[in-house]
Amino acid sequence: MSFAKRMSNIQASATVAAFARAGELKRQGVDLISLVAGEPDFDTPEHIQDAGIEAIRTGKTKYTNPASGIPELKDAICNKFQQDNNLSYAPQQIIVTCGAKQTIFDAIVVLIDEGDEVVIPAPYWTSYADQVRLMGGTPVIVPTAPDRNFCMTARQLQDAISSRTKMVMLNSPCNPTGGVYSHSDLQAIADVIAWAGIYVITDEIYEKLLYDGAQHISIASLIPELMNKTLTVNGVSKAYAMTGWRVGYGAGPQDLIANMIKVQSQETTNTCSISQYAALEALNGPQGCVETMRQAFEKRRNQIVEGLNNLPGFQCRTPQGAFYAFPDVTKLFGASSSWGKIESDIDLCNFLLDEARVACVPGAGFGTSGYLRFSYAASSQDIQEALDRIQTALTQLN
Ligand SMILES: Cc1ncc(COP(=O)(O)O)c(C=O)c1O
């Protein structure tokens, strides 16, 4: 078959591919511990499940009107932005999509022309760079430093901006590093963005998963004029254990949102009607479930970071947000066993899959080789078992 040229510019998502590989091995009966999935292992809280069931039973099973999100949900999203993020949006500035992934993609479709540059700090969530490439844009990757919690500095951003820069992508708390931008760092970045007059997509999907007193700040709240240049992205997947329901949303300048709605009208029409009613309950209903899950993640974070740091060759910073540990494993490069020689994070990931039956994702998938990403959105027992298995497998290496 002859495929469009743009297909040679992109790869399948590294995380989705690793998730599929782990799933396939499990289906084959392999006793595998998978710390791949970027999704809470908890069930969707019961009151949210009930809202979905109620939506089915009361006939909320048609195309939604408007397709860009039911009015009640848009109102709830506006309230959430006001209360949590000090951002004032009107309903016509909101789009509800099939996951935050689609919000981001729709914005890239609307904003990025062939040759436009998009600044992306690395490590980055796998989809950003490929979505930009798919639309003919050029990702300009800015490597960040571990001792700055993998956060890009204002100076780095300024140096990366050229006359072709259209946009910058921010993600705090970050997948895969768990890094959270401080108020002062974000303010300095906001100043550069305002000075350059470029757009910013700020992916805030992990905002509720913060530890050690870290605070989440929405960049659009820092400088009034940024409201016209910012798409603030969020969703219910991570905070409410609703990954499979596929509800994300974005808020931004009305003309940007109107164009994104136009794109969505030609691709998915609307997000699943049932899921929209469940998301409405997630945002308007009791919020205790969010804190309960956050506390569980915090315990598991402490467990996995300590465990990883006790493994030979692993150095893991303590992440301040999200639910990923991202250890540096470069000290293991050059080691070998009857399995073969470990020369990269991809090799180590394969070694752990084969010899420890533990699945994780290589840092290369996030634009930063030398690291592995472990999701700790898994039970404490699985985390402990994974650590024990890795410890045993590493004894093979010389
Ligand atoms: C940083 C980041 N943004 C967006 C998403 C997509 O979330 P959704 O399930 O809402 O599409 C993910 C999911 O892994 C993510 O890690």
The ligand as a Gaussian input file, in Angstrom:
#p B3LYP/6-31G(d) Opt

LIG

0 1
 C        0.695000      14.197000      30.197000
 C       -0.533000      13.547000      29.666000
 N       -1.397000      14.293000      28.967000
 C       -2.514000      13.772000      28.448000
 C       -2.808000      12.430000      28.626000
 C       -4.048000      11.885000      27.982000
 O       -5.083000      11.747000      28.850000
 P       -6.548000      11.333000      28.352000
 O       -6.808000       9.991000      28.916000
 O       -7.456000      12.385000      28.914000
 O       -6.522000      11.354000      26.857000
 C       -1.939000      11.608000      29.337000
 C       -2.214000      10.160000      29.484000
 O       -1.336000       9.367000      29.754000
 C       -0.777000      12.190000      29.879000
 O        0.086000      11.457000      30.596000

